[in-house]
Amino acid sequence: MHVELTNIEKTFGATRVLKGIDLAIKDGEFVTFLGPSGCGKTTTLRCIAGLEDPDGGSIVAGDRVFADAGQHKYLSPNKRKVGMVFQSYALWPHMTVEANIAYPMKRRRASRAEITKRVAEILEAVGMAQHAKRYPHELSGGQQQRIALARGLVSSQGLMLYDEPLSNLDAKLRIAMRAEIQRLHREFGVTSVYVTHDQEEALALSDRVVIMNGGQIDQQGTPEEIYSRPASRFAADFMGFENILSPAGGRARELSGGLKVLDDSLPLSGEGKTIAFRGKHVQAGTGEGEPAVALAGRGMIRDSVYVGEVRTATIVTPGEGAVRVAFPADSNRFGADGAETDFHVRATDVVALDV
């Protein structure tokens, strides 16, 4: 089922929460809204589900109009026939596993035979057939989440919505459930719209990631594009680029903190121009004799911290700048705290930001 959001607006009191959201989601696509708290991602999802009515714009899913604010038309949530998985699971505690899953079909007045067949299929698909007679309090968190997924799939007629469904699970179980959600998405051929503030989760699950900021879409693209080539300062910062630097005093060939720009192709002339690079891409040495070196500098190692497989540190430059670095914990790439070091960054690892 394709979904089309056109100029979606939403206001709560004096706060404009959504500011003209335009987005087309293809049939069978897995799209994730990613952003910090308060960016509008959950409100957008709730507008698709019918739990909030947009104040402006329209939402069309397949051949049905879910919402048209201009015409004051809003299809009720139960008639949208979408599946939704909540952060809290929202299982009915007095119902067994199979009764929880069957309930949406009973509300649609499906036949007993159809309900029995469909529930058995879904339970098998999520690996919970042996727990059909249990109650939610008898299940682990991961098992409860599987039942919530199963109920959502039964409710759905082509569109699944996920509101941060994995945030209550521990790290190991989250990874396992990500794989489960992806498998079910492919197996059932649904269109999936997912909300999270977790960058890794968004990258692992999605065909397309939509970064939201302040009620607007900041950037959208494939996981590879979003991770490697952010378009804005906000996107770069949110996606973990530790170093975002601007020209020093309007000089396009020198960055704040005294870093020298060696690559003339970097577009640093003009107001608001910045560049970004990840700490793991900072290399030791001047880079002299190496091809395509974009930036170079020298400074003192500070605040070296061991964080498992990697060690992080800050290189403080003579111009009172700071370059954050990350490197394998078993290496001694830059020396100990207090050591002076040369460093450089290759052109392929530098991203020029427009805003």
N, C-alpha and C positions, 0 to 999 in steps of 0.2 A: 504494500500500500504506500503510495507516495503521499507526502505531506507538504503543504505549501503555507508558509507564514508570510503575511504581507502587512508591513507597517504596523506591527503589534505595539500598542501602547497600554501601559497600566500605571495607575496612580493610587497610592494609599495616602489619604489625607493630603498633605502638601508635598509629599514625596513622589516624584516621578520615577518609578521603579524600572519600567521598560520604555525605551525611547526609539521606537520605530524599528522593530526587529523584522528583517526580511531574510527568509531562509527557505530553500527548496530541498527537501529530503527525498532521495530516490527510493523507489520500491526495493525492499530487501537490504537497504543500507543500514549500517550501524554508525550512528552519529552521537557524539558525546559533547555536552555542554560542560566546559571546564572553566573554573574561575574561583576567586576567593569568596568568602561569605559576603552577602549583600550585593553581588554583581548582577543578579536577576536571573540566574540559571534555573533555580527551582520555580520561580514565578512563571517563567516561560513554559516549563514542563506542566505546571498546574493549569495553565491556560489551555494547553493541548488536551489535557485530561478532562477539562470541564469543571475543575475544582475552583477555578477563578475565571471570571469573565473579563476579557480585555476591554479597555475603554475606547480603543481605536483599532482599526485594522480588521483582518479576517484570517481565519484558519480553515483550510480545506484539506480533507483527507480522503484520498480516492475520489469517488464521485459525490461525496457528502460534504456539506458545509457545516463544520463544527461550530463556527462563530463568525458573525458578521456584525461588528459594532455599528456600522453605518446604518444597517437595516434593523438593528436591535433584535437580531436573531441569535439564539444560543441553544444549541442542542444539549439536552441534559446529559450528565456523565454516563448514566446507565444505558442510554441510547447510542453512545459513541462506540461501544463494544471494543474498548481497548483493554489490554492487560496492564496492570500496574503493580510494581513491587516496591514496597516502602522500606525506609530505613529501619523501622520498628517491627517489620514482618507482618504485623496486624493480623495474626491468626486468631480465630475464635477459640478460646480456651475450652469451651464446653463441647466442642465438636472433635471427632476423630480426624485423623489425617485425611482419609478418603472423603469424609463429610465436608471438610474445609475446601477440598478441591472441587467437589461436586456442586457446592452451593451456587456458584454463578450460573451453572447450567440449569439448575432447578429454577432459578429466578427467570431464566429464559423459557421455561416450560418445555425443556427437552424431554424426550421420552426416557423411561427408565432404562431401556435397553441401550440407548445412545449414551446415557450418562455412565452406565456400568462399563461399557466398552472404552469410552474416552478416558475415564479416570484410570482404568487399568493401563492403558497405553502411556499416559502421562507419568504415572507412578513408575513404570518400567523405565521410561526415558530419563528420569531424574534419579534412578537407583534407589527408590524408596518403597518398592512393592511389598517388602517384608514388614514394613512399619505401618501398613494401611489402617490397622485397628488401634494404633496408639493415639494418645492425646499430646498436644503441643508441649506440655510440661514434662513429658517423658522423653523429649528429644533434645539433642545438643543444639547449639547455636547454628552450626552448619547444616544440620538436618532440618531445622526450622526454616532456614533460608531456602533450602531445596523445595520445601512444601509451598512457600510463598511464590517461588518461581513457577512451580507446577500450576498453582491456582491462577497466576497471571496468564500463563499460556492457554489455559482452558477458557479464560474470559476473553482473550484476544481473538479478533477476526482480522489479523494481519498487522497489528501495531502493538508493540510492547514499550512501556514506559518504565524507567528505573530511577528512583529518587535516592541516590547514595545508598544502595542496598547492602554494601559490604562494610560500611564504616564501623559496625559493631563487632566485627570478627577480628580475631588475632591475625598477625601478618601472614603466617603460613597458610591459614585457612582462606584468607583473602585471595592468595595466589591460586589456590585450588579452585575456588568458586569463580574466579575470572575465566579460567579455562572451561568451566561448566557452562557459564553464560554464553561464551562464544560458541561452544558446541551446540547448544540448544538453539541459538540464533540461526546457525547454518542448517541444522536439522529440520527446523520448522519453517524456514524461509520467511520469517517475519521481518518487518521494519522495526528497528530498535532505536529508541531515543533515551540516552543515559545522562545522568547528572552526577558530577563528582568534583571535588576540589583536589583530588589526588592525581598528579601529573602522570605517574607511572601507570596507574589504572587506566587513564584515558588513552595513553599510547598503546597499551597492550590490547585493548578491546576494540578500538575504533577503526572504521574505514575513513572517517573524517572527524577531526576535532575542531570544535568551535570555541574559541577563547572569548569569554565575556568580561566586560569591565564597565562598571557604572551604568548598567542597563542597556549597553550596546554591544554589538559584535565587534571585537577588536581585530581578530584575525581568524580565518578558517583555512584548513588544508589537511593533507594527509598527516599521519603521525610523524613521518620523516620530515616533512616540510616544517611542521610546527616545532619539532625538536631542534632541527639543524639550522633553519633559516627564519627565525622570528622577524616580523616586519616592523615592530614597534618596540620602544623602550619598555613598555609595560609587559608585552609578551616575552621579551628576552629575560626580564627580571623574574617573571612568574615561572618560566621554564628552566630556571636555574643557571642562567649566565651570570657568573659571579663578578665579571668585570665589564662594566659599561662606562665608557670614557668619551669625553668630548675634547675638541681642539682647545689648546691652552691660549687664552687671550686672543682668539680669532686667528691664531697661526695654524694653518691646515696641516703642516708637516710636524707638529709637535702636540702631544696629548697632555692633558692634565697629569701632573706628577712627573713630567720630564721624559716620558716615553717618546722615542723618535719613530716617525712614520717613514718607512723605507719603500713602501709600495705606492707609487704615484697614482695608481688606478683607484685607490680608495677614495670614494666621493665624500670628502670632508669639508669642502667649501660650502658655505651657506649657513644660515641661521638654523639652530636646532639639530645639526648633524651630529650623530654619535656612532660609535662602533661598539661591538660586544664580542667577547670571546670567553670560553670556559676555562676554568682553572686547570683542568686536566690537559689542555692544549698548550700550556706554557712550557717551553723547553729550556734547559740549561745551556749556557754558552752564548756567545755573541751572534751566532748564526752565520758568521763570516764564511763565505765559500759555499753556503747552502743555497739551493734555488728557492725563489719565491718566499723570502722572508719579508713579512709585512711590518712588524714592530720589533723594537729592540730597546733594552734599558739595562740599568744596573741598580742594585739596591741591597738592603740588609734583610736577612731572614728573621721574622718575628712570629711568635704565637704558633709554633709548630704543634699540631695535635694529632695523636694517633686515634683513628676511628675505624679500626678493623683492617680491611683490605687496603685502605688508602690512608695517607697522612695529608692533612691540610696545613697550609701556612700562609703567611702574608709577607710579600716582599715590599718593604718600605723604601721608596725611592728618594733621592736627594730633594726633589721638589715637593716633599711632603705628600706624595701620592702613595697609593696602596694597590698592589696587584695581588689578587688571591690565587693561590696555586693548589693543585691536588696531584698527588703522584703515588705510585705503589708504595705501600708501607715498608716493603723489604728493600727498597732502593734508597740511595742517599743522594738524590738528584741535585739538591740545592745546598746541602750541608746542614749543620746544626744551627739553632737559634744564635744570632749574633754574627753569623758568617756573611761576608760580602759575596754577591753572586751576579754574574751576567745572565740575562735571559732574553728569549726571543719568542715570537709567535709567527707561524707560517700564514701566508695569505689565505690558504684554503680553510683556515680555522677562524677567520675573522668575518663577522657579519656587519654590514653597514645598515644602520637603522634610519628610517626617514623621520620618525617622530618619537 
